[in-house]
């Protein structure tokens, strides 16, 4: 079957149903809500406000089957080299599997090693939390500084923001940006004697991370005796020898089959294990494991990651909507959109198929967002009345703070989804103005401005509470959604060659800075900018 054959039914449905109104589909298909909603791992997903008709929904499912989603899923969980450009398995599900698991990466048993690292993390975390693991002067650690970037930062940062208590026993600060201000803010008011620095880098060659780690190492050296100073410096890496040479007194490892943006389930989240406690981290893993089980076992038509992926593909490739907004109605999920930007855009922002042929369709859309209700007062104007249709995703936590009323928050999410779907006709706008006593000439002038086209799609995800389990399930849901999209688009979701070119050129420009002048190979614009910045 050719690529074109796989997409034939999908394309026909898109051509036929592109102008169908979402609100009309509930009457045309009385079972729509039941068919297009699913409960999984403590989450409830409602995709009934998406733009598909029943026939289009079925065409999307046919596409998933024809593209081999089920076979791709088996290869992922079977530890095959689904990252074909680097010859690697991709086994983040192994990181959150139970103690009786038996995962293999390219035939090599890995579950025993995962359990050993997990136990070592828990033992170390408990020792730090209890004050048994101390610094160079014998004082207990009070603050952790987590240094990483990309997947070594965003995942743990999302976890900490979502799950930290209001008055944490240990302070956890994150540093990612190479801008010296970021590190300066993190170290302000800290005591080196009670600070533990955790440096996270898969290769221990990441430029930004090592530059920040050097600053932290110098700060520790200025405030601590040499003996025992390395107890304040922990490495998390797949290259333990490099971490030890850098000065880390202890390292926690993970393997090259753990992709950076899929790595929060590993030692990459050591800082969170320490600051939140091993039990909390175990709950996070359990929630993700429950979503893994659902993804593997549920039929495609009731499979949460599959349906999420198909909704996006329907919007992007069927209806030419190249952006999506994510609005979590929970302050604890305020970094979710940033996490998803890397997860989805770095994974699926690709221009060639797995075999190197150029893609002929759109792949990953632009992903952006802010917490509700903040986003309502920023970019929601555009998604309601702008000429582009931007699908929305609402993530609702019914109760975000014990004892506090949640309705003022989540009622806004429900209203936004309803408003995007229903809109407001010009006749309705005129009637409202007339009822308000507006003068006829003003009605003529204002009615168009108060008209909303509607028919704008959204998905809503609901959880009762933001717990370690529901957070784990939510993040795993998006991981598997991203994977399914990659299978259907026939792209490699697990490499990121596009990140490398800028890094290489940045090193060359830094060499020019050291030399004091632009090299002859620079283009006129870059050379001019470099000259201005060097003064």
MORAGI-V346453 format. One line per field, one symbol per residue. ss: DSSP state (a for helix, b for strand, c for the rest). phi: phi as a letter, one per 40 degrees, with the letter a starting at -180 (. if undefined). psi: psi as a letter, one per 40 degrees, with the letter a starting at -180 (. if undefined). A space follows every 10 residues. Layout:
ss=???
phi=???
psi=???
This chain:
ss=ccaaaaaaaa aaaaaaaccc caaaaaaacc caaaacbbbb ccbbbbcccc cccaaaaaaa aaaaaaacaa aaaaaaaccc ccbccccbcc caaaaccccc cccbbccbbc aaaaaaaaaa aaaaaaaaaa cccbcccccb ccbbbbbcca aacaaaaaaa aaaccccccc bbbbbcccca aaaaaaaccc caaabbbbbb ccccccaaaa aaaaaaaaaa aaacccccaa aabbbbbcca aaaaaacccb bbbcccccca aaccccaaaa aaaaaacaaa aaaaaaaaaa aaaaaaacca aacaaaaaaa aaaaaaaacc ccbbbbbbbc aaaccaaaaa aaaaaaaacc cbcccccbcc cccccbbbbc cccaaaacca aaaaaccccc bbbbbbbbbc ccccccaaaa aaaaaaaaaa aacbcaaaaa aaaaacccca aaaaaaaaaa cbcccccbbb bbbbbccaaa aaaaaaaaaa aaaaaaaaac cccccccaaa aaaaaaaaaa aaaaaccccc cccaaaaaaa aaaac
phi=.cdccccdcc ccccccbdbc cdccccccbd cdcccbbaba fgbbbbbccc ccccccdccc cccccccgcc ccccccccgc cccccbgbcb bddccbcccc cacbbfgccb cccdcccdcc cccccccccc gccbccbgcc cbbbbcbaag ccbccdcccc dcbcccbccb cbbbbbccdd cccccccdgc bdcbbbbbbb adcfbcdccc cccccccccc ccbbcccgcc ccbbbbacbc cccccchcca bbbacccbcd cbbccbcdcd dccccchdcc cccccccccc cdcccccccd cbbdcccccc ccccccccbf bcaabbbcca ccbccccccc dcdccccbcb bbcdcgcccb bcbcccbaia cccdcccbbc dcccbccccb dbbbbbbcbc adgbccddcc cccccccccc ccgacccccc ccccccgccd ccddccdccc cbcgfbcabb bbbcbcbdcc cdccccdccc dccddccccf bccbbacccc dccccccccc cccccgaccc cccdcccccc ccccg
psi=hiddddeddd ddddddedei hdddddddgd eddddfiihh feihhheeei eiiddddddd ddddddefdd ddddddeefi gdgdeefiih fddddeiiee igihhfehhe dddddddddd ddddddddde edhiadeeii hdihhhhaib eedddddddd ddeiidgidh hhiihdhehd ddddddehei hddfhhhhhh hdefehdddd dddddddddd deeiidhede eehhhhiegd ddddddehdi ihiiieehid eeeeeaedfd ddddddiddd dddddddddd dddddddiid efhddddddd ddddddddef gfihihghgh defdeddddd dddddddegi eiideeiiie iibhihhiii iiedddeced ddedeidihh iihhhhhdhe hheiheddde dddddddddd ddahiddddd dddddefiid ddddddddde hhdafhiiih hhidigiddd dddddddddd ddddddddef iheeifdedd dddddddddd ddddeeiiie eiiddddddd ddde.
